[in-house]
Amino acid sequence: MAEPAKPLKGLLVRPMSHEDIATCQEVGSQAWSDLASRELGRKVKYPVRPRRIIEAYLWKEPEGCLVAEHEGRVVGVAYSHVWGKVGWFGPFEVLPEMQDKGIGTALLVGCERFLERRGCKVLGLETMSNNPKNLHFYMRGGYRILGSSLIMEKELRSGAGASSCEPSNPEEVIASIGDISALSRKGHPLLDYSRETEMAARHDLGAVLLARKGSRLRGVAVVHSYYAPNESDHASLRLVLVDPRAKDQEDCFNGLRKGCESWSFGRGRKRLFVRFPGENLELYRSFLSSGYNLAAANLRLVRGIPFSERGRYHLAAWAG
Ligand SMILES: CC(C)(COP(=O)(O)OP(=O)(O)OC[C@H]1O[C@@H](n2cnc3c(N)ncnc32)[C@H](O)[C@@H]1OP(=O)(O)O)[C@@H](O)C(=O)NCCC(=O)NCCS
């Protein structure tokens, strides 16, 4: 566990409430605008994270969304996510003028305690590879670099190609929760993506695609596009999992990918982003041949028992 730094006098870490949301949006915007402005050497204003995604995180993990309060003011925010026995946190944000006072560490300890209470055996996160502060922050808390997380981007044009996969409605997704859990465990015995998928469906964060053969669930994909079109022109492929025992994995994966591209394009999105482990060369080649370009690479860090996503067609974004 991260060592609690000399605690700032009067600092309180507590679960977020719905009344905190507006302040948390502002903390996030300030933290990311400051980081981007320093990196780019010019003033940058980050878009405010939409209320809808914060409400969704609160629905998913009410005790795992934490705020740090100092003298009655929210000065930091962190969101935890439980995927079976694998837990991760992000976004993670402290007001610029309150950084380097141990507030991030106090939030990190809060997230770790929550995830461990929930039985997570692997704790992880993604961060930018070019940020020494963040790397120090997590590595001194016992996190080791698992590998890179590649971020690829595709410009969406009309011809996404025919796909057999259509988005499912929320009722279908909720009725498939047991199947999504079982499919997750086929991907890795520690994983369960069912609540993540249910959150996307219930909170209208984008689209959920379920690939079935008869009654058998062979694959799932979740694409997010919750920013208003005037604030962001892109969608993000958050999760794809194809049954590693299925014979037609490639077809299933391509059907899900094309379905997500068509859906995103139909919603006026101009670009689709994906993130996946850099060690998966097959996935890299597959995206490359489907019109994606490499945009950036982050680092994925973990603590706990050995873990990495298994399966040729398995990707999940550890970034909020
Ligand atoms: C990352 C973040 C949450 C950390 O919060 P914080 O309150 O500043 O964290 P703490 O004060 O608890 O710890 C900061 C540590 O980084 C160290 N640090 C500060 N600047 C550093 C630098 N340039 N290089 C290396 N280490 C640095 C501090 O010395 C401290 O380490 P120490 O306790 O071992 O001395 C905060 O910087 C932030 O909001 N950043 C912008 C958004 C972001 O990057 N979020 C994380 C995405 S994964």
The ligand as an SDF file (V2000), in Angstrom:
LIG
                    3D

 48 50  0  0  0  0  0  0  0  0999 V2000
   -0.9010   12.8260  -10.0710 C   0  0  0  0  0  0  0  0  0  0  0  0
   -1.5720   13.6380   -8.9730 C   0  0  0  0  0  0  0  0  0  0  0  0
   -2.9650   13.0910   -8.7110 C   0  0  0  0  0  0  0  0  0  0  0  0
   -0.7170   13.4980   -7.6880 C   0  0  0  0  0  0  0  0  0  0  0  0
   -1.3120   14.2310   -6.6470 O   0  0  0  0  0  0  0  0  0  0  0  0
   -0.4340   14.9930   -5.5210 P   0  0  0  0  0  0  0  0  0  0  0  0
   -1.3760   15.4860   -4.4900 O   0  0  0  0  0  0  0  0  0  0  0  0
    0.4530   16.0040   -6.1560 O   0  0  0  0  0  0  0  0  0  0  0  0
    0.4530   13.7820   -4.9560 O   0  0  0  0  0  0  0  0  0  0  0  0
    1.3400   13.7140   -3.6340 P   0  0  0  0  0  0  0  0  0  0  0  0
    1.6210   15.0950   -3.1360 O   0  0  0  0  0  0  0  0  0  0  0  0
    0.7080   12.7690   -2.6910 O   0  0  0  0  0  0  0  0  0  0  0  0
    2.6660   13.0190   -4.1850 O   0  0  0  0  0  0  0  0  0  0  0  0
    3.4070   13.5990   -5.2260 C   0  0  0  0  0  0  0  0  0  0  0  0
    4.7580   12.9310   -5.3240 C   0  0  0  0  0  0  0  0  0  0  0  0
    5.3660   13.2590   -6.5800 O   0  0  0  0  0  0  0  0  0  0  0  0
    6.6500   13.8560   -6.3390 C   0  0  0  0  0  0  0  0  0  0  0  0
    6.9330   14.7660   -7.4300 N   0  0  0  0  0  0  0  0  0  0  0  0
    6.4670   16.0060   -7.6620 C   0  0  0  0  0  0  0  0  0  0  0  0
    6.9680   16.4960   -8.8150 N   0  0  0  0  0  0  0  0  0  0  0  0
    7.7710   15.5310   -9.3340 C   0  0  0  0  0  0  0  0  0  0  0  0
    8.5620   15.4240  -10.5080 C   0  0  0  0  0  0  0  0  0  0  0  0
    8.6190   16.4100  -11.4070 N   0  0  0  0  0  0  0  0  0  0  0  0
    9.2430   14.2850  -10.7260 N   0  0  0  0  0  0  0  0  0  0  0  0
    9.1680   13.2510   -9.8560 C   0  0  0  0  0  0  0  0  0  0  0  0
    8.4310   13.2960   -8.6990 N   0  0  0  0  0  0  0  0  0  0  0  0
    7.7500   14.4240   -8.4600 C   0  0  0  0  0  0  0  0  0  0  0  0
    6.4880   14.5270   -4.9890 C   0  0  0  0  0  0  0  0  0  0  0  0
    7.7380   14.7890   -4.4060 O   0  0  0  0  0  0  0  0  0  0  0  0
    5.7070   13.4160   -4.2620 C   0  0  0  0  0  0  0  0  0  0  0  0
    6.5350   12.3160   -3.9740 O   0  0  0  0  0  0  0  0  0  0  0  0
    7.1880   12.0600   -2.4890 P   0  0  0  0  0  0  0  0  0  0  0  0
    6.0280   12.0560   -1.5270 O   0  0  0  0  0  0  0  0  0  0  0  0
    7.8650   10.7250   -2.6090 O   0  0  0  0  0  0  0  0  0  0  0  0
    8.1240   13.2090   -2.2550 O   0  0  0  0  0  0  0  0  0  0  0  0
   -1.6280   15.1540   -9.3480 C   0  0  0  0  0  0  0  0  0  0  0  0
   -0.3340   15.5800   -9.6980 O   0  0  0  0  0  0  0  0  0  0  0  0
   -2.5620   15.4790  -10.5150 C   0  0  0  0  0  0  0  0  0  0  0  0
   -3.7450   15.7360  -10.3170 O   0  0  0  0  0  0  0  0  0  0  0  0
   -2.0250   15.5330  -11.7420 N   0  0  0  0  0  0  0  0  0  0  0  0
   -2.7900   15.9260  -12.9350 C   0  0  0  0  0  0  0  0  0  0  0  0
   -3.6950   14.7970  -13.4380 C   0  0  0  0  0  0  0  0  0  0  0  0
   -2.9510   13.4810  -13.5010 C   0  0  0  0  0  0  0  0  0  0  0  0
   -1.8760   13.3570  -14.0790 O   0  0  0  0  0  0  0  0  0  0  0  0
   -3.5540   12.4480  -12.8970 N   0  0  0  0  0  0  0  0  0  0  0  0
   -2.9930   11.1180  -12.8290 C   0  0  0  0  0  0  0  0  0  0  0  0
   -3.2690   10.3820  -14.0710 C   0  0  0  0  0  0  0  0  0  0  0  0
   -2.8490    8.6860  -13.9430 S   0  0  0  0  0  0  0  0  0  0  0  0
  1  2  1  0
  2  3  1  0
  2  4  1  0
  2 36  1  0
  4  5  1  0
  5  6  1  0
  6  7  2  0
  6  8  1  0
  6  9  1  0
  9 10  1  0
 10 11  2  0
 10 12  1  0
 10 13  1  0
 13 14  1  0
 14 15  1  0
 15 16  1  0
 15 30  1  0
 16 17  1  0
 17 18  1  0
 17 28  1  0
 18 19  1  0
 18 27  1  0
 19 20  2  0
 20 21  1  0
 21 22  1  0
 21 27  2  0
 22 23  1  0
 22 24  2  0
 24 25  1  0
 25 26  2  0
 26 27  1  0
 28 29  1  0
 28 30  1  0
 30 31  1  0
 31 32  1  0
 32 33  2  0
 32 34  1  0
 32 35  1  0
 36 37  1  0
 36 38  1  0
 38 39  2  0
 38 40  1  0
 40 41  1  0
 41 42  1  0
 42 43  1  0
 43 44  2  0
 43 45  1  0
 45 46  1  0
 46 47  1  0
 47 48  1  0
M  END
$$$$
